[in-house]
């Protein structure tokens, strides 16, 4: 289908003067079929965008569990046979500081709360306060246990729905606060969503300002944002649809918003800069400019996107629903952003052409491809490689050194705001029943082994109190023993207690509870992390090898990415474990980094680092293919991609750091760790260390044995 003039007459198809490569032909094809391409994208965006507003309500809030673990099995048995009195039950804390909570107004509130809970079909048995267990010795605090009669995801939604009405039952004398794991996740997800929205609102204008400075023109600066927005809308709608078939964590959208915004701007920035260079710097016709842009920058973007997808796919090896859906959500967003960049953006560029320079600032012609300043920087690195290389390496090693003392654990109650219902209730339970009460263990065992199990539990030094064995309401032949540990659920000593119980309890016993589920998930993460890291490194190296056809520089580029990753985690230890700057940034440090951070952030940081590696080395390979001169390859790569990497990194740092300014602790971890990673990777690794490595290795960087060239696909970055 040919494009048309405004009066409806057919417009001749665009034909480049040189033979383009596959991506160049794709660019020409979508431009020649601009109307079809645009209509298809409108159908995708509108069709999926209809579902996008439902993303917050539809996506699940739980899934943080180790599939196949004893603790998850214990939770399911509690749900089936014990009225749902397991880890996902909602605990409603009713507190009267001045009187007996089971009398007078307190009794009325307990009755009203019971009625409210019983009306919700997701709630199983509502267990009344029991003296010595859920009724404090002084009589001021009572806990209603609202059993779970639904999945963990549905119980988080139930906690969200019931929290407001339950707290509204509070009077001037009696305080009502639901708590427990389901309420914790409901409160956390609400605080996290609010923080994400605030950060998004802040990051967009900051990003636009940086892009205007980078492009020198408002229209050109707006293109990356529009393309990214289209990809985000489509991915949000897709996640809602996918959630109909299997649970998708709300965190999938949270991470996807941040990651796709940063990467989408990177990709569009790279293509727009290359197109403007072809048109403004070399006065190429539109079809040649489109073909050249796609065959060079487009190929680098495609390979970068594949690297990101490969890195994140390794997270799927962690057998946890939350991790898999988070990785899948980000991958889906990246796919949409990548598709929009490679199909819709060429159409927009060809349509606007030099009108992308409207509302231009006086330095608009710095948008031409080669930067004199970065060329001078490249020449300086070429003349003094050891000086600058050693300096960058020392800074990176100094930042990375603290990683050797990094400790991890599952998030504590401190991730919630102090006024969150789950945290208020948690604190009341600890004050009334002891430090370990919020982490009560559930031991499910066969009835004929109940006495032996009770003896083991009651005699363990890590158990403060154990309740009498409770038989199941049905004929399953199971009993449950509730046990209160001596320590807070986030205390490392709890792990030793659980390990002893599992070793000493009878064979049929399963130890569960929310705190134990966290311990099992951490153990699973610790076991999975080496495998994930190894797969990410190997697959990243193989993709670089395919793209560059050069084993040495592919290996060095992969290893260099480890330095920025180690530096980011070194800074993370100082900030989140040691508390450096915590008061300034407005958070209460936990004394450790959240256990999910190493495996998940490693994949994300490595993906971003390889993103810049592909941009720089693809440009270097393009110059080396054209001239065969290592100096031209290194200096030319810095001159032609340095400003783009600098601007893209500035955008990413701004996006990530804005996410660290508000909300609960995990988004702060995410924003600071990823922001630091991009900062050190772009400015120390990609613009100093990697060019120095190109200088020191010379022609050897691009050497490849004949047998390897025969088995690798033929990939070139030169054009025309």
GUMILUM-559531 format. One line per field, with one value per residue (C-alpha): x, y, z; residue number from 1; residue in three letters. Coordinates in steps of 0.001 Angstrom, whole numbers. Each point is the difference from the previous one (the first is absolute). Last residue first. Layout:
BEGIN
x X	...;
y Y	...;
z Z	...;
pos NUM	...;
code ALA	...;
//
This chain:
BEGIN
x 25871	-82	2498	-1405	572	-1293	762	-1337	2681	1136	2516	1313	828	2004	1932	1143	-1201	2055	-1840	1568	3312	187	653	-212	1191	-2125	-3162	556	356	-3307	-1574	1451	-852	-3363	-1591	1435	372	-2780	-2576	588	579	-3199	-2064	842	-531	-3496	-793	980	-1580	-3312	-486	980	-2311	-2749	608	-98	-3479	-1034	1842	3314	1454	-2179	1326	3485	-884	-1488	2748	2731	-1650	-310	3623	1055	-1812	1647	3515	-522	-1254	2884	2544	-1438	1623	3157	571	-461	2141	2841	7	-627	2199	2825	-547	237	-1716	-1713	-3674	-296	1896	-2358	-3115	1676	590	-3619	-1218	2459	-1469	-3699	420	1895	-2622	-2760	2373	96	-3794	-497	2692	-1732	-3379	1336	2035	-2991	-2085	2575	1521	-3215	-2257	1640	-716	3246	957	66	-3644	496	-2767	-714	-51	2763	2002	-669	1212	3143	2285	-2213	2513	-2147	-2021	2469	3418	-1167	-1693	3237	1785	-2947	345	3786	-374	-2396	2249	2936	-1956	-778	3730	13	-2532	1805	3319	-1476	-1567	3243	1941	-2520	-555	-2966	-1540	-3702	343	2704	-2059	-2932	2236	1488	-3420	-1170	2985	-218	-3769	178	2737	-1839	-3225	1751	1909	-3233	-2265	1170	30	-3410	-1403	1381	-1498	-3355	132	801	-2849	-2396	1236	-913	-3482	-666	971	1709	-1143	-14	-440	3537	-132	1671	3736	1586	-2849	-122	3739	-51	-2942	1830	3205	-1938	-1639	3402	426	-2668	-2596	-2866	918	1409	-1262	-2149	-3754	-1278	-3389	-420	-2323	-1520	-690	-2132	-1823	-3404	-1151	275	3743	1322	1628	3155	376	1679	3777	1881	3419	1509	3701	1136	-1934	-1693	-3589	433	1629	-2590	-2890	1378	273	-3535	-1393	1586	-3202	-1894	2020	1878	-497	2331	-1061	2528	-917	1994	-1996	391	3820	610	-2542	-3786	-1199	2811	700	-3677	-314	3052	-1425	-3371	1649	2129	-2940	-2105	2612	877	3711	343	771	3441	812	-2165	2988	946	1670	3662	3321	3449	2764	3479	1898	-2129	1912	2879	-2097	262	3759	341	-1899	2072	3236	-1086	-892	3391	1887	-1748	540	3733	631	-1806	1701	254	-3070	-2005	804	-979	-3339	-609	747	-2517	-2452	365	-190	-3198	-784	-3652	-1539	-2276	2501	-1872	-2722	2344	-2194	-3080	-2575	-3765	-236	2982	-2238	-1226	3101	-1775	-3453	-1452	3269	749	-3538	69	3472	-1311	-2928	1905	3328	-725	-3563	1194	2714	-2464	-2464	2672	1468	-3429	-446	3465	-751	-3219	1628	2756	-2569	-2242	2855	1211	-3448	-848	3194	2012	3048	1061	-2291	2655	2080	-2600	1032	3488	-1263	-2600	2554	2467	-2737	-794	3655	224	-3066	1249	3406	-1702	-2210	3006	1806	-2292	-3038	1596	1627	-3288	-1932	2648	174	-3783	-30	2740	3415	1090	3086	-213	-3598	-1706	2326	817	-3675	-697	2839	-1136	-3605	1015	2157	-2492	-2841	1906	1131	-3437	-1558	2631	-699	-3777	-58	1937	-2042	-3454	939	1213	-3322	-1969	1638	-228	-3763	746	-1572	-2182	-698	-2584	-2026	3187	1228	-2751	927	3679	-802	-1805	3031	2323	-1989	-129	3725	954	-2036	1492	3497	-690	-1417	2926	2584	-1711	-262	3673	-165	-3009	1638	3292	3564	255	1927	-1317	-3540	569	1129	-3074	-2304	1484	-503	-3563	-725	1870	-2097	-3381	1478	1471	-3327	-1739	2641	-274	-3783	379	2569	-2143	-2997	2131	1509	-3349	-1446	3220	-22	-3733	556	2997	-1735	-1678	-3469	-108	-2934	380	-2483	-544	-995	-1482	1506	-2488	1285	3232	-1945	-1806	3317	1951	-2686	566	3815	27	-2324	2311	2942	-2169	-750	3705	592	-2742	-3394	-1617	2502	-865	-864	1836	-1375	2708	-598	1870	-749	-689	3170	1047	-581	-2719	1266	1777	-215	-3719	-1425	-1370	-2697	849	-1770	-179	482	162	-165	-3801	-7	-3032	1787	2590	-2553	-1864	3213	990	-3395	296	3549	-1124	-2887	2333	2391	-2834	-948	2174	2450	2431	363	741	2354	2238	-2820	1451	-1603	2505	-1568	2300	-692	864	2663	2462	-2441	-3297	-1940	-2766	2353	-362	312	1591	2326	1029	752	2135	1918	772	1259	2247	1281	1244	-1285	-107	2009	-2244	-435	-3082	-1978	-1626	-1781	-796	-3594	-509	3273	-176	-3613	938	1991	-2940	-1245	3635	300	-2402	925	3742	-237	-2607	1971	3124	-1748	-1368	3440	1650	-2760	210	3780	279	2958	1420	-535	1734	2939	731	-310	2337	2549	-483	801	2928	-332	1111	1005	-2006	-2956	-3510	-3008	-3281	-1569	-2854	-3485	-2429	-2291	210	2336	2378	-121	2160	255	-1526;
y 1465	-641	-1420	-1909	-3533	-3366	-3250	-2827	-1827	-3494	966	3021	-2290	-2391	2943	1277	3504	3126	3244	720	-1364	2995	2318	-1711	3028	2559	-2109	-574	3761	503	-2491	1693	3624	785	-3436	-900	3270	2265	-2481	-2763	2210	1992	-2902	-2142	2890	553	-3728	-387	3314	-480	-3666	452	3006	-2050	-2685	2486	1466	3167	3019	1219	-3261	-113	3420	-1540	-2594	2430	2613	-2646	-1395	3417	888	-3400	654	3420	-1331	-3097	2213	2423	-2806	-1861	1762	1470	-2930	-2531	2062	196	-3773	-1160	2711	-1076	-3681	699	-2489	3009	-791	-3230	1636	2986	-2187	-2198	3021	1120	-3475	62	3163	-760	-3690	849	2592	-2637	-2519	2201	320	-3769	-602	2416	-1700	-3550	993	1848	-3160	-2392	2378	1840	-2901	-275	3588	1691	-110	2093	1001	3677	2410	2334	3722	536	2275	-2256	-3036	1730	-2878	-2602	-2849	-2588	2236	2742	-1622	-3369	1606	1855	-3344	-1400	2732	-438	-3763	581	2665	-2397	-2972	1920	147	-3804	-73	2671	-1792	-3289	1600	1934	-3267	-2175	2224	-667	3210	-901	-3763	422	2624	-2407	-2822	2171	1024	-3629	-1103	2860	-267	-3799	255	2651	-1997	-3215	1744	1696	-3053	-1535	3328	798	-3334	590	3485	-1442	-2614	2664	2202	-2950	-635	3561	-369	-3288	-3590	-3063	-3331	-3113	-3485	-1141	892	3274	137	1183	2273	1477	605	1745	2162	1115	714	2169	1923	1124	2274	2345	1092	-1841	1550	-2467	-2436	-1922	-498	-3488	-1070	-3790	-1325	-3487	-2333	-3145	1303	-690	3621	2781	-600	-629	2885	-916	2098	3376	432	2795	1676	-2324	392	-2203	-2972	-2020	1013	-741	-3407	-1094	1164	-1986	-3183	450	717	-3012	-2069	3115	667	3304	3661	2387	3634	2594	3392	2814	2945	-1600	-128	3246	-754	-189	3517	2246	-2251	-175	3786	515	-2308	1754	3379	-1518	-1664	3142	2227	3022	-813	-406	-3592	-1360	-44	-3116	-1983	-863	-3410	-142	913	826	1712	-180	-681	2610	2695	-250	914	3779	-220	-2428	2355	2999	-1956	-1214	3500	1357	-2960	454	3766	-173	-3208	1175	3388	824	-2016	1294	3566	-734	-1379	3121	2158	-2041	460	3743	13	-2027	-1982	-723	3391	969	2722	1772	930	2243	3088	-1685	-1462	411	-2155	-2291	-3049	1936	-1291	-3290	58	-2816	-1893	175	-1022	-3001	-1008	229	-2361	-3099	-362	2196	-1272	-3611	704	1760	-2882	-2644	1972	179	-3760	-644	2214	-1865	-3400	840	1153	-3008	-2424	1662	156	-3592	-1404	-2813	2174	-1142	2671	2502	-1264	1511	3423	-268	-1436	2744	2735	-1538	-275	3672	937	-2072	1727	3446	-623	-1133	3086	2274	-1434	-1629	1922	3429	-682	-1192	2989	2472	-1628	214	3664	1196	502	3515	-1274	1823	1069	-3016	-2837	1588	613	-3673	-1139	2254	-1169	-3664	167	2168	-2369	-2903	1819	1524	-3436	-1392	2499	19	-3772	-560	2284	-952	-3676	-90	1273	-2073	-3257	1116	-350	-3723	-2001	-2968	-2411	-88	3163	1736	-237	2397	2554	-379	674	3225	1248	-1056	1957	3130	-262	-407	3024	2047	-969	1166	3294	588	-787	2411	2935	961	281	2311	2163	569	270	-3770	-552	3072	-820	-3612	1079	2216	-2767	-2420	2424	633	-3769	-993	2003	-1363	-3498	377	1056	-2927	-2439	1280	-414	-3505	-941	1290	-1994	-3087	212	330	-2995	-1977	618	-734	-3417	-700	945	3227	1482	2978	880	2509	277	3093	2716	-2632	-2211	-1773	2129	-2021	-3088	1777	1329	-3245	-2234	679	6	-3091	-1740	957	-1488	-3044	-354	-203	-2491	-2220	-126	-1257	1693	90	3258	-264	2555	1364	1492	2686	1640	-3189	336	-3540	641	-1809	-1833	-2922	-13	719	-697	2826	-1203	-2004	1119	-3061	568	3492	343	3	3297	236	-1862	2778	2744	-2071	-712	3677	994	-2561	1089	3648	-776	-1912	2961	2407	-1952	-3051	-2080	2930	386	3662	2955	-897	-1683	-1867	-2075	-1654	-1648	-2714	-876	-3577	-448	-1790	-2651	-117	-779	-1844	-2747	-2736	1516	3371	-1400	-2768	2645	1977	-3103	-799	3566	-386	-3391	1505	-985	3552	2386	2954	3650	-521	2837	3183	-1149	2100	991	3206	1677	-1108	985	3279	-2031	-2116	2475	704	-3492	711	3685	-662	-3090	1492	3246	-2002	-1795	3284	1610	-2902	-142	3756	-12	-2791	1523	1050	-3491	-1574	2440	-710	-3759	191	1800	-2684	-2730	1854	2876	56	3555	2773	-515	-338	1788	-1046	2550	1971	-976	2927	502	3777	-218	-2097	-3751	-2838	-3112	-3327;
z 2271	3693	2499	2959	-1240	1264	-1863	2174	1986	-1004	-2691	1895	2935	-2195	-1492	3361	953	432	837	3397	-1271	-2339	2936	3406	1975	-1862	53	3727	445	-1853	2473	3078	-735	-1614	445	3414	1899	-1288	-1234	2528	3034	-452	-1316	3027	2412	-1400	25	3658	1042	-1795	898	3614	241	-1619	2674	2933	-121	-1862	-1252	-1378	-1287	-3105	-985	113	-2628	-2517	438	-276	-3117	-1642	795	-1334	-3277	-306	654	-2150	-2854	470	-37	-3005	-2957	1555	2368	-2803	-2387	2519	533	-3574	-1543	2284	-787	-3782	-2336	-1592	-673	1974	2878	-13	138	2620	2228	-425	924	2916	1495	-409	890	3180	914	-37	1554	3086	14	-214	2613	2334	-494	399	3044	1422	10	1435	2513	1017	1010	3398	1036	977	3664	3187	-470	-833	981	-2903	-750	-2536	2309	2965	-1945	-1237	1050	1678	301	-1768	-2318	-911	439	-1336	-2990	-841	-265	-1923	-2624	-183	-517	-2901	-1538	184	-1322	-3196	-696	-91	-2848	-2021	528	-1236	-3077	-590	-84	-1878	-3060	-2312	1420	94	393	2633	1816	85	1231	2761	1266	-68	2064	2492	503	361	2630	1994	-78	1091	2804	1219	62	3294	1830	-1468	1182	3481	-2	-1077	2754	2598	-1211	120	3543	1015	-1493	1758	-716	1459	-1454	2191	-1491	829	3684	1071	791	-3263	-1014	3481	37	-3398	1070	3142	-1917	-2492	2835	1237	-3029	1490	-2591	1716	3388	2514	2655	-2457	551	-840	-1371	-175	-2689	-130	-2888	-274	-3085	1556	-61	2582	319	3492	1912	1907	3135	-549	199	1734	-146	-2620	-891	2881	-1445	2740	-834	-3704	440	2592	-2168	-2949	2053	1277	-3488	-1728	-144	-1047	-3133	100	-910	1831	-310	1093	1482	-1591	1389	3478	-28	1907	2762	375	811	-1234	-2990	-970	308	-2233	-2674	148	-626	-2763	-1772	320	-1637	2162	277	-3776	-976	-936	3717	444	-1230	-3572	-534	856	-1613	1331	-2009	1522	-3246	-1788	1884	-2539	-3079	394	519	-2903	-2308	1054	-483	-3451	-1177	1074	-1486	-3358	-4	632	-1941	-3137	-316	-3742	-1075	2956	-1020	-3608	1197	2082	-3037	-2006	2889	-293	-3788	54	-3135	-850	-513	2866	825	-2742	2490	1985	-321	1419	-2329	242	-3088	-632	-463	-3021	-1742	-780	1578	-2109	-469	3715	982	-2324	1207	3612	-575	-1114	1822	3033	392	-88	2569	2312	-325	589	2919	1657	-384	1415	2997	707	-464	2470	2535	-722	518	3150	1596	-927	1576	-1585	-824	-3486	-1467	1111	-2959	-2343	1284	-1455	-3300	-377	700	-2448	-2636	498	-415	-3156	-1413	1048	-1601	-3207	2	536	-3012	-2573	1268	-174	-3375	-1501	1359	-1157	-3438	-334	1175	-2330	1639	967	1839	3339	-21	-1604	980	3355	718	-669	2281	2857	-388	29	3135	1863	-831	1508	3119	587	-197	2364	2789	-335	-478	3220	2221	-1221	-301	3603	1320	-2476	1041	3627	-279	-184	-2816	904	-2874	-2815	656	1111	-3577	-1074	2683	-908	-3657	856	1926	-2855	-2582	2151	747	-3650	-1058	2831	-1115	-3540	1263	2354	-2672	-2435	2413	-213	-3788	295	2698	-1802	1337	5	3243	1833	-1100	1083	3470	415	-1232	2527	2867	-1180	-146	3174	2439	-1067	-177	3479	1431	-1708	1221	3554	-7	-1421	2645	2846	-1267	-689	3471	1718	-1876	494	3746	166	-1550	2264	3238	1150	421	2352	2286	2877	2867	2171	-2452	-2241	-2687	-2272	-2877	177	-1028	-2856	-1349	252	-1481	-3704	212	2171	-2455	-2869	1890	704	-3700	-807	2822	-1389	1674	3205	2281	3679	1749	3328	2470	2282	3442	1928	3368	1967	2092	-920	-3697	-1921	-3073	1667	3791	-87	-3494	-2140	-2438	-3107	-3181	-2269	-3715	-1511	-3777	87	1981	2295	2781	231	558	2571	1919	-96	1394	2807	871	14	2334	2332	57	794	3116	726	-2008	-303	3757	604	-408	-2964	-1946	-2948	-2757	-2336	-3054	-1326	-3631	-928	-2716	2303	1156	1859	-3201	1803	1135	-2657	-3476	802	2610	-2422	-2638	2429	1052	-3657	-503	3059	-1144	-3282	-3447	-1330	2141	721	-846	-2208	1593	-1250	-3113	-3035	-644	1987	-971	-3641	-580	-1707	-2606	-1227	-2595	-869	-1448	-2834	-238	-176	-2220	-2348	-181	-786	-2848	-1336	42	-1795	-2623	-588	-171	-2511	-1841	3387	1419	-2990	-37	3653	-482	-3003	2183	2614	-2519	-1632	-2421	-3648	-808	-1694	2354	-1467	1460	-1600	-2298	1582	-1097	-393	3001	255	2990	-2091	394	1303	-2084	1028;
pos 720	719	718	717	716	715	714	713	712	711	710	709	708	707	706	705	704	703	702	701	700	699	698	697	696	695	694	693	692	691	690	689	688	687	686	685	684	683	682	681	680	679	678	677	676	675	674	673	672	671	670	669	668	667	666	665	664	663	662	661	660	659	658	657	656	655	654	653	652	651	650	649	648	647	646	645	644	643	642	641	640	639	638	637	636	635	634	633	632	631	630	629	628	627	626	625	624	623	622	621	620	619	618	617	616	615	614	613	612	611	610	609	608	607	606	605	604	603	602	601	600	599	598	597	596	595	594	593	592	591	590	589	588	587	586	585	584	583	582	581	580	579	578	577	576	575	574	573	572	571	570	569	568	567	566	565	564	563	562	561	560	559	558	557	556	555	554	553	552	551	550	549	548	547	546	545	544	543	542	541	540	539	538	537	536	535	534	533	532	531	530	529	528	527	526	525	524	523	522	521	520	519	518	517	516	515	514	513	512	511	510	509	508	507	506	505	504	503	502	501	500	499	498	497	496	495	494	493	492	491	490	489	488	487	486	485	484	483	482	481	480	479	478	477	476	475	474	473	472	471	470	469	468	467	466	465	464	463	462	461	460	459	458	457	456	455	454	453	452	451	450	449	448	447	446	445	444	443	442	441	440	439	438	437	436	435	434	433	432	431	430	429	428	427	426	425	424	423	422	421	420	419	418	417	416	415	414	413	412	411	410	409	408	407	406	405	404	403	402	401	400	399	398	397	396	395	394	393	392	391	390	389	388	387	386	385	384	383	382	381	380	379	378	377	376	375	374	373	372	371	370	369	368	367	366	365	364	363	362	361	360	359	358	357	356	355	354	353	352	351	350	349	348	347	346	345	344	343	342	341	340	339	338	337	336	335	334	333	332	331	330	329	328	327	326	325	324	323	322	321	320	319	318	317	316	315	314	313	312	311	310	309	308	307	306	305	304	303	302	301	300	299	298	297	296	295	294	293	292	291	290	289	288	287	286	285	284	283	282	281	280	279	278	277	276	275	274	273	272	271	270	269	268	267	266	265	264	263	262	261	260	259	258	257	256	255	254	253	252	251	250	249	248	247	246	245	244	243	242	241	240	239	238	237	236	235	234	233	232	231	230	229	228	227	226	225	224	223	222	221	220	219	218	217	216	215	214	213	212	211	210	209	208	207	206	205	204	203	202	201	200	199	198	197	196	195	194	193	192	191	190	189	188	187	186	185	184	183	182	181	180	179	178	177	176	175	174	173	172	171	170	169	168	167	166	165	164	163	162	161	160	159	158	157	156	155	154	153	152	151	150	149	148	147	146	145	144	143	142	141	140	139	138	137	136	135	134	133	132	131	130	129	128	127	126	125	124	123	122	121	120	119	118	117	116	115	114	113	112	111	110	109	108	107	106	105	104	103	102	101	100	99	98	97	96	95	94	93	92	91	90	89	88	87	86	85	84	83	82	81	80	79	78	77	76	75	74	73	72	71	70	69	68	67	66	65	64	63	62	61	60	59	58	57	56	55	54	53	52	51	50	49	48	47	46	45	44	43	42	41	40	39	38	37	36	35	34	33	32	31	30	29	28	27	26	25	24	23	22	21	20	19	18	17	16	15	14	13	12	11	10	9	8	7	6	5	4	3	2	1;
code UNK	UNK	UNK	UNK	UNK	UNK	UNK	UNK	UNK	UNK	UNK	UNK	UNK	UNK	UNK	UNK	UNK	UNK	UNK	UNK	UNK	UNK	UNK	UNK	UNK	UNK	UNK	UNK	UNK	UNK	UNK	UNK	UNK	UNK	UNK	UNK	UNK	UNK	UNK	UNK	UNK	UNK	UNK	UNK	UNK	UNK	UNK	UNK	UNK	UNK	UNK	UNK	UNK	UNK	UNK	UNK	UNK	UNK	UNK	UNK	UNK	UNK	UNK	UNK	UNK	UNK	UNK	UNK	UNK	UNK	UNK	UNK	UNK	UNK	UNK	UNK	UNK	UNK	UNK	UNK	UNK	UNK	UNK	UNK	UNK	UNK	UNK	UNK	UNK	UNK	UNK	UNK	UNK	UNK	UNK	UNK	UNK	UNK	UNK	UNK	UNK	UNK	UNK	UNK	UNK	UNK	UNK	UNK	UNK	UNK	UNK	UNK	UNK	UNK	UNK	UNK	UNK	UNK	UNK	UNK	UNK	UNK	UNK	UNK	UNK	UNK	UNK	UNK	UNK	UNK	UNK	UNK	UNK	UNK	UNK	UNK	UNK	UNK	UNK	UNK	UNK	UNK	UNK	UNK	UNK	UNK	UNK	UNK	UNK	UNK	UNK	UNK	UNK	UNK	UNK	UNK	UNK	UNK	UNK	UNK	UNK	UNK	UNK	UNK	UNK	UNK	UNK	UNK	UNK	UNK	UNK	UNK	UNK	UNK	UNK	UNK	UNK	UNK	UNK	UNK	UNK	UNK	UNK	UNK	UNK	UNK	UNK	UNK	UNK	UNK	UNK	UNK	UNK	UNK	UNK	UNK	UNK	UNK	UNK	UNK	UNK	UNK	UNK	UNK	UNK	UNK	UNK	UNK	UNK	UNK	UNK	UNK	UNK	UNK	UNK	UNK	UNK	UNK	UNK	UNK	UNK	UNK	UNK	UNK	UNK	UNK	UNK	UNK	UNK	UNK	UNK	UNK	UNK	UNK	UNK	UNK	UNK	UNK	UNK	UNK	UNK	UNK	UNK	UNK	UNK	UNK	UNK	UNK	UNK	UNK	UNK	UNK	UNK	UNK	UNK	UNK	UNK	UNK	UNK	UNK	UNK	UNK	UNK	UNK	UNK	UNK	UNK	UNK	UNK	UNK	UNK	UNK	UNK	UNK	UNK	UNK	UNK	UNK	UNK	UNK	UNK	UNK	UNK	UNK	UNK	UNK	UNK	UNK	UNK	UNK	UNK	UNK	UNK	UNK	UNK	UNK	UNK	UNK	UNK	UNK	UNK	UNK	UNK	UNK	UNK	UNK	UNK	UNK	UNK	UNK	UNK	UNK	UNK	UNK	UNK	UNK	UNK	UNK	UNK	UNK	UNK	UNK	UNK	UNK	UNK	UNK	UNK	UNK	UNK	UNK	UNK	UNK	UNK	UNK	UNK	UNK	UNK	UNK	UNK	UNK	UNK	UNK	UNK	UNK	UNK	UNK	UNK	UNK	UNK	UNK	UNK	UNK	UNK	UNK	UNK	UNK	UNK	UNK	UNK	UNK	UNK	UNK	UNK	UNK	UNK	UNK	UNK	UNK	UNK	UNK	UNK	UNK	UNK	UNK	UNK	UNK	UNK	UNK	UNK	UNK	UNK	UNK	UNK	UNK	UNK	UNK	UNK	UNK	UNK	UNK	UNK	UNK	UNK	UNK	UNK	UNK	UNK	UNK	UNK	UNK	UNK	UNK	UNK	UNK	UNK	UNK	UNK	UNK	UNK	UNK	UNK	UNK	UNK	UNK	UNK	UNK	UNK	UNK	UNK	UNK	UNK	UNK	UNK	UNK	UNK	UNK	UNK	UNK	UNK	UNK	UNK	UNK	UNK	UNK	UNK	UNK	UNK	UNK	UNK	UNK	UNK	UNK	UNK	UNK	UNK	UNK	UNK	UNK	UNK	UNK	UNK	UNK	UNK	UNK	UNK	UNK	UNK	UNK	UNK	UNK	UNK	UNK	UNK	UNK	UNK	UNK	UNK	UNK	UNK	UNK	UNK	UNK	UNK	UNK	UNK	UNK	UNK	UNK	UNK	UNK	UNK	UNK	UNK	UNK	UNK	UNK	UNK	UNK	UNK	UNK	UNK	UNK	UNK	UNK	UNK	UNK	UNK	UNK	UNK	UNK	UNK	UNK	UNK	UNK	UNK	UNK	UNK	UNK	UNK	UNK	UNK	UNK	UNK	UNK	UNK	UNK	UNK	UNK	UNK	UNK	UNK	UNK	UNK	UNK	UNK	UNK	UNK	UNK	UNK	UNK	UNK	UNK	UNK	UNK	UNK	UNK	UNK	UNK	UNK	UNK	UNK	UNK	UNK	UNK	UNK	UNK	UNK	UNK	UNK	UNK	UNK	UNK	UNK	UNK	UNK	UNK	UNK	UNK	UNK	UNK	UNK	UNK	UNK	UNK	UNK	UNK	UNK	UNK	UNK	UNK	UNK	UNK	UNK	UNK	UNK	UNK	UNK	UNK	UNK	UNK	UNK	UNK	UNK	UNK	UNK	UNK	UNK	UNK	UNK	UNK	UNK	UNK	UNK	UNK	UNK	UNK	UNK	UNK	UNK	UNK	UNK	UNK	UNK	UNK	UNK	UNK	UNK	UNK	UNK	UNK	UNK	UNK	UNK	UNK	UNK	UNK	UNK	UNK	UNK	UNK	UNK	UNK	UNK	UNK	UNK	UNK	UNK	UNK	UNK	UNK	UNK	UNK	UNK	UNK	UNK	UNK	UNK	UNK	UNK	UNK	UNK	UNK	UNK	UNK	UNK	UNK	UNK	UNK	UNK	UNK	UNK	UNK	UNK	UNK	UNK	UNK	UNK	UNK	UNK	UNK	UNK	UNK	UNK	UNK	UNK	UNK	UNK	UNK	UNK	UNK	UNK	UNK	UNK	UNK	UNK	UNK	UNK	UNK	UNK	UNK	UNK	UNK	UNK	UNK	UNK	UNK	UNK	UNK	UNK	UNK	UNK	UNK	UNK	UNK	UNK	UNK	UNK	UNK	UNK	UNK	UNK	UNK	UNK	UNK	UNK	UNK	UNK	UNK	UNK	UNK	UNK	UNK	UNK	UNK	UNK	UNK	UNK	UNK	UNK	UNK;
//
